Amino acid sequence: MNPILSIILKRLLIGFVTLWIVTIIIFAAIELLPGDIATEMLGQAATEESLAAFREKFDLNRPVHERYFSWLGGAITGDFGISLANQRPISELIGYRVGNTFFLAGYAAAIAVPIAVVSGMLAALYNGSVFDRVLSSSTLAAISFPEFFIAYILILIFSVGLGWFPSLANVDVEMGLGERLYRTFLPAMTLTLIVLAYMMRMTRAAILNLLALPYIEMAHLKGIKRWRVIAVHALPNALAPIINVIALNLAYLIVGVVLVEVVFVYPGLGQILVDAVSNRDVTVVQAACLIFAATYILLNLLADILSIIANPRLLHPR
Amino acid sequence: MTDLLLEMKDIRIEGRSDRQWKPIIKGVNLTLNRGEILGLIGESGAGKSTLGLAAMGYTKGGCRISGGSIHFDGQDLVGASNEALRQLRGARIAYVAQSAAAAFNPAYRLIDQYCEAPVKHGVMSRADAQSDAVELYRKIRLPNPEDIGFRYPHQVSGGQLQRAMTAMAMACRPDLIIFDEPTTALDVTTQIEVLAAIRDIVREYNTAAIYITHDLAVVAQMADKIKVLLRGEEVEEAPARDMLANPQQDYTKSLWAVRDFRRAPPAARHVDEGPLLEIRDMTAGYGAVDILKGINLTITRGSTVAVVGESGSGKSTMARVVMGLLPPSSGSLHYNGAALPKSGKQRPRDLQRHIQMIHQMADTALNPKHRIKDIIGRPLEFFLGLKGRAKDVRIRELLTLIELDPDEFINRMPSELSGGQKQRVCIARALAAEPDFIICDEVTSALDQLVAEGILRLLDRLQREMDLTYMFITHDIATVRSIADEVVVMQNGVIVEQGAKETIFSPPHAPYTELLLSSVPEMDPDWLAGLLKERGAMVTSEEQL
């Protein structure tokens, strides 16, 4: 078998095993929370009958492993159970919000990734120049601020001051793509500013690492233009670390949007997660955790596979 | 065609270290006519590569041309703009690097890299460049010239890569090529083919060349004239034949003399005592692949057994087996009459102490974060339980033994040592365990000839004083001639011939030994031509493999 295929299959297998272990951890962690869920939800004043009815309704009387497997089985088919707080099916509650969160993360990534890679290459090309330093320090400044701070600054400038973009990103299902992009521009910019620095710096560092190598010197000695040396000779060999940091940041985009969504009142997962945590709505928290974990694992899996493919030694075996 | 192509006058190059500029090249003059080949020789650090690159108007990062002038075909390179230099490089002056494996971009096929310069310099179209590449690949005697270009660098052998790189340098038919130690990393048998290919193609296109090497015998085959460099200064320059026959300067003579080191017959060989190490019918490998097949070898106490062969012949794997790093899949090892456990972990510490190893790359064998005293002190503590003052005294003794001043070196970091000094520290570390048997794995291969000779003399002296036994792994026949008592010739994981040095080195030889011995370059400038004529069809031996 082609070695690359077997490596990828192995990675896939490991990825799914990891995901499965994560489901156990999430389920167990919630089980271990102190206190009785029924009492917590219904309050100290609840009667024995109403507590029993609550437990019956949410299957709390069955043994742990049975509940785990029925939860897992449901989760795989997209049914995360029923919200403890408002008794509605969780999938109905979070379905379109998950979509919104992925949309916002994708939007931010579509802006951030190209800018990060190109500016990282430019910084490597003009290494040590004023341009390089300004870029490095300004992106570093951007990640040094918490996201809600950046969000408010952007609102202050572009919404309150200039009035170009709305401060609330209240989208709904019927909205067209253009309108949606317009309304979510500020949250997307906030996220872009946060993830840009890591990706840009990694691109720059990965390329600079290569510049002392003989084949880069060789390219210079062949009289190749400097920009081409960076883009054509260095970048393809620097892809593996760049892909990995991009994947990590994309995963962060999805998981880390919580605060930004709250600031912009954006109907994504973040808002509902904050509500669920304050309500002790355990089943919703479980579902959100699982979605976040799956995103992290799948994105990293994808990054792994892409960096394997980016290695010519594996792609073109002897 | 004797008109002037390159003229460097009083060229000075500085490198930046410790926040100040230090001279690397201290006023060297160099002239080169069209079609002429200049051999540039000297030890590492002499400034050969720096001078060679300066002929392209190029300096490595952290270096600058601080004085003098360089004129290439009438054009001033020192004052030229970056853009003007870029247009020259690759088109009219090309470069062939030492390690072709590192100098080819791993992400692209050979032919893509070949075509890049001609297409980007506007010399020819991609299609023309591609068919031209096939033509040059054929001229330089690469196997399957039509297809080889479509392989990636890692899919091609080192000797073939080096030829492909020479072809790539030829792509724009430059007036001048800088060859920077193009065969240093190759086996002797491969080196010959690359040398012949380079020489023929350079002559065919009447290309001028600067051929940089530290190997005198190689330069003797290639150059019309030779320039000797020492610490950034010219020692002397003369036509090749004059220089070889009659070097004027003491330094040049000392370089010439290195190859004559011969060790005196061993003081104490204990032939009657029974073997120190015995390997019986041993097979070993990684995974399902057997690297070593049916190895039988006995080593007498107090002797030096040289293991020779090309890279990939299994020499280092044998060292790993003896060290217990790689348990063999079958066969047995006996040390001092007793069975030696296959895995090093199963060996008692005292037995581990008896067998020590010195590695090829002293650079990577020393922990860069440890001081010399810690590096040498560790085996003293681990094997002999020495502590405090006793350990300190012993470290000083060992440093004296390897001819390094204890007061000066005991607190240094490895980065503050030269290559030869580092290798000496590695020797001291092996000696610290008070071993009987030391495996030397290519210990002089990365060193200059003069430094290497010093290491060989040191090892020889230590052997006499401490009654050591060496297994000396090397691919360098000259080293074998100087130090071995017995020789083991390996090829593809099998011992093809073994015996006393005198027997192995005098005819008749086994066929592979013959090939190996005859491939070692000799100082005679006509040696290569003569050998190739003699071998005739054998030139293509690499292709048949």
Contacts between the chains, C-beta under 8 A, distances in Angstrom:
chain1	res1	chain2	res2	distance
A	212	B	61	6.9
A	213	B	102	6.9
A	214	B	97	5.5
A	214	B	98	8.0
A	214	B	99	6.3
A	214	B	102	4.1
A	214	B	103	4.4
A	215	B	102	6.4
A	215	B	103	5.3
A	215	B	104	6.0
A	215	B	105	4.5
A	215	B	106	7.4
A	217	B	60	7.7
A	217	B	97	7.6
A	217	B	103	7.7
A	218	B	95	6.9
A	218	B	97	5.9
A	218	B	103	4.5
A	218	B	104	7.6
A	218	B	105	7.7
A	219	B	105	7.1
A	219	B	116	7.9
A	220	B	58	7.3
A	220	B	89	7.3
A	221	B	53	7.9
A	221	B	56	6.3
A	221	B	58	6.4
A	221	B	89	5.4
A	221	B	90	6.7
A	221	B	94	7.6
A	221	B	95	4.2
A	222	B	89	6.5
A	222	B	90	3.6
A	222	B	94	7.5
A	222	B	95	7.8
A	222	B	116	6.4
A	222	B	117	4.5
A	222	B	120	7.9
A	223	B	86	4.8
A	223	B	87	6.3
A	223	B	88	6.9
A	223	B	89	3.7
A	223	B	90	3.5
A	223	B	91	5.9
A	223	B	117	6.5
A	223	B	120	7.3
A	223	B	121	6.2
A	224	B	86	7.9
A	224	B	90	7.2
A	224	B	116	6.6
A	224	B	117	7.5
A	224	B	120	6.1
A	225	B	86	6.9
A	225	B	120	7.5
A	228	B	120	7.5
A	233	B	105	5.4
A	233	B	107	7.9
A	236	B	107	4.2
A	236	B	108	8.0
A	237	B	105	7.1
A	237	B	106	6.5
A	237	B	107	5.5
A	312	B	106	5.4
A	312	B	107	5.3
A	312	B	152	5.3
A	312	B	154	7.1
A	313	B	106	6.9
A	313	B	152	7.7
A	313	B	154	5.1
A	316	B	151	7.9
A	316	B	152	4.9
A	316	B	154	7.8
A	316	B	155	6.6
A	318	B	154	7.2
A	318	B	155	5.2
